[in-house]
Amino acid sequence: MRIVSALLFILLVLFAGVQYNDPDGLLWAVIYGIPAVFCALRAFKPDVVKSLWGYRALSGALILYVFGIFWYWPQTPGFWRQEVYWVTEEAREGMGMMIAFAALLIVWLGTRNQRKPA
């Protein structure tokens, strides 16, 4: 799980890094950055995420990202097809939110059974 989290951390940092020329790049750097932090903590300091407050913060972020998926869900038919997402910003943003949520979900699922007792 630590290796998966480390790989997700690297991937999300790269995603955040390529937002530099986007008009709303700072927003998307934060959207990718939050899951990147949790992935880094899970990979390199797992006790922080397993703690009561770490797990609560992770769960809260996961809930916020569920709302984010609904907010950014692409309305374009066939948004997952390359010919659509290549030209439609809304489709790319929706898929980006789904990727960020998936990373948080992977960390959450890997942490929930390994938590320290309160």
Summary of the structure (lengths in Angstrom):
residues: 118
radius of gyration: 15.0
end to end distance: 22.5
largest distance: 49.7
contacts: 350
relative contact order: 0.17
helix: 76%
strand: 0%
